[in-house]
Amino acid sequence: PPPLLEPLFPPQPGASPGFAERVRQHKVRLEWVRAEPAGLRGAVRVLNLAYEKVVSVRYTLNGWASCAEAAATYQPPGPPDGITDRFAFLLPLGAAAAETALEFAVRYRVAGSEYWDNNEGKNYRLRGRQRVPPAAGPPQDPDSSAWIHFI
């Protein structure tokens, strides 16, 4: 079975009170993440400061000894608030995530400026854990639990 990624933060920050205000203040915020067999999928909310913008997720599986960056794509239609845009991302992790921890931060580049959401300086962290298939018990005789009575 594919590895299980366990967020070490609330996986739905966008559902918490004050989320819209945090986006206004910081310009970029992680909205949600979900571990899938293909990797880690998520959404980011950014303040709409200009038409052209670039959103990406920088991540590591080895404590920042090396890192990779995945582009996020615009998701129409935008949120109904009219002042933010939503971008989606997929971090393709594979089996390597099962033995390690994933850390990431979100980068938003717009109008010559760069903004980061790194979970208040702690990075977003997920713990990798291999899923354990259900244990198979000893083979059982199909008649072992049935009583047959002959007269």
N, C-alpha and C positions, 0 to 999 in steps of 0.2 A: 504493500500500500504506500501511497505517497506520504512524504513527511508532513507533520503537523507543525504549523507555526503558531505559537502562542504569544499574543501581544502582551507586553509588560506595561501597557498603558491602556486606558479605555479605548476600544477599537472604533467607537463612534463619537469622536469629539464634536462633530457637527450637531449632534442631538443634545449636547449639554447647554444649560442656560448661558446666555451671553455670547454665544458663538458668533453671531452677526457683528456684534460690537468688537470682538477680538479680530475679526477679519478687517474691519474698518481701521482699527489701530495699527495692526501689524502688516497689513496689505496681503498676506498669504497665510492660510491655515489648512492643515490636513482636515478633511471632512470625515472620511471613514476608510477602513482597510478590511480586507477579507482574504484569508488564506485559501487558495484553490490548488488543485493538482498542478496547474500550469505555473504557479508562482504566487506572488502577492499582488492582489488587485486593490486599487484604491481610488479615491477622488480627493481633489484639492479645490479649495475655493480661493479666488483672488479678487481683490478690489479692481474694478475696471478703470484703470488710470489712463489707458490709451488703447487704440485698436490693435496695434501690433504688440504682442507679448509672447514670451517663451517661458514655459513651466517645465521643470524637470525634477527628477528624484535622484539624488546621489546616495549610493548605498555601498555597504561593505559586508563581507562575511568573515573577515579576519581582523577585526579591531582596527581598521583603517590602515593596515599595512599596504593594502591596495584597495581601489574602489572602482565602481562603474557608475555610469549615469544613464538613466532611461528618460526619454522624452515623454511628457504627458500631452494628451491631445484634447483639444477643445470639444466640449459636449453640448451641442445645441439641443433644445432651446435652453437659454440661460436660466438661472434661478429667477423666480418671480419678483425678487426684490428690485431688479433693474439696476443695481449698482455693483453686482459681483458676477463673475464668470466661473464656470465649473470645468475642470480639466480632469481626465481619467488617466491612470497609469497601470502598467503591469510590469512587475519585476520578475523576469524569468529566472527562477532559482534552481530548479532541478533537485537532485538528491543531496547535494552538498549542504543544503540548509538543515538537514536532519541532525548533523553532528555539531552544529555551531550556532552562533547567534547572528541575527541580522540587525544591522543598524542603518537608519536612513534619515535624511533631512530633505526638505523640499526647497527648491530655488525658483524664484520668480524674477525674471528680467523684463523690465518695461521702461520706456522713455529714458534710456540711459542710466537707470538705477537698478540695483539688485537687492532683493529682499529674501530672507530665509525664514523658514519655520523649522527649528531644530528642537521642538518640544522644550522650550525654555532652557536651552543649553544642555539638555540631557540626551538629545537625539531620540528618535523613535526606535525602540528596541523590541525585538521579537526573539523568543527562545525557540530553537528548532528541536523537535523531538520525533523520533521515528514512531509511527503508529504501530501498535502491537496487534496482530491479528488475533481473533478470539482463540483461546486455547482449546485444542481438541482433546476431549477426554478419552479414556480407554474405550475400545470398541465394546458395544453393549449387545448382548443377546436380545433379539427382539421379543423373545418370550419370557425374559427374566422378570419382568414386572407384571406379567399376566398370570392369573391363576386359572387353570383349566380343570374343571371337575367332571369326571366321568361317573356315571351311575351304573 
